[in-house]
Amino acid sequence: MNKNWLVLTNFPPKRGGLQTRTLQLCEELLSRGMKINVWNFNSDHFSVLLQRYNSQCNVLNFNNVDTRKFDFKTFRDAYKKIKDLKIDTLFFCIPGTPDFFSFILAAKLAKVKNIVMHVGAMPTLPFSINFDTLLWKIGRWQWRFYFTCKMSMKCISLALFNNPIQIEKFTKIFSFKNIRKELWWPPIDLDYFKFDHNIRLKMRKKYNVEDKIVFGTVGTLCSQKRQDLIIRAFKKLKQRAKNIKLFIVGTGEKFEEYKNLSLTLELNHDVIFLGERSNIPDLLNMFDVFVFSSSDLNETLGIAVLEAMSCGLPCIVSDLPGLKRIVENNYYGLIFQRNDVDDLVKKMYLLYKDKNLRYKYSNRSLVRSKICDKKNVIDHLLSLLN
């Protein structure tokens, strides 16, 4: 039984998918009586664990540590701490570029049984790798960074991915061939994300949409998520559909641009921008249909879709590999061709006009969401460990 964990986090100040999933993992492990050591290298999203599990959890914040480069002092200190703590499982997430080499190597030499990595995005390097660039166009830091990445990967005992294309690309870039690779689902608290009829009635009354078909989306407003596609599709849908509303939840670099787009399209009364909210399950319960329009392969899964499904929402998603994995060839949700506004309009209209179809996909969403129940996900993860 792997009872003593070290979790490494190096996330930006704004909380996102990787932070939330790692927090869910820690909470479930702690509820099972395990010990968790969290080492933060950027922002602390995990001290909340101390409120409930003070005797089992220890959170340390590190300053001025460059986790992407090998540093002997950092390595030496990490090795000593890992040995003293008697860690048996190291867990960390990366957004796409290998990280934490000093700590991974320290764990390997300290004979930590399991070194587990979850890759949240498509693998990336800050430069292209080929013979010409390696020989002529990049400097010492690129060489060092590239080979540090490859060396750190040799220490991994288990890598968790979101879709098969992600595995394929990671293997190609980092010669990631002899490491155990597994697809997994992110842990979601289904006691928090769930359908609640009373909340639905309350929220629909609050926003005066009791007689409307409500489309909604949740996520950072950025070029990767492409919420502008939903706005344009909604404009076209209004030519064929009555009594519809669109709610956009989230903020980001494209917030003002997308707001201005809705004004330009004369949708200011029908497209509601709610900004960043903490009551996401309540808002999801208000919606009738969830739309997820990401067009970038860096969107390797789509946690927001699984959260929407947990609240019983029929979902329309783009044809990215991770999203197709979730909906399984239109069985658990409808797929539209990414960046194709007309195809998105078609799928939105299908769910608008057919109440029985919405009901069918609502039931299927609830079934599908059970794969992400955090208890089941952690059971599966523990079964993969030595």
Helices and strands as residue ranges (DSSP letters): E 4-9, H 17-31, E 35-40, H 49-53, E 57-61, H 72-85, E 89-94, H 101-109, E 114-119, H 131-132, I 133-137, H 140-153, E 158-161, H 164-174, E 180-183, H 197-206, E 213-218, H 227-237, E 244-249, H 255-264, E 271-275, H 280-286, E 289-292, H 303-310, E 315-318, H 321-327, E 334-336, H 341-353, H 355-369, G 370-372, H 374-384
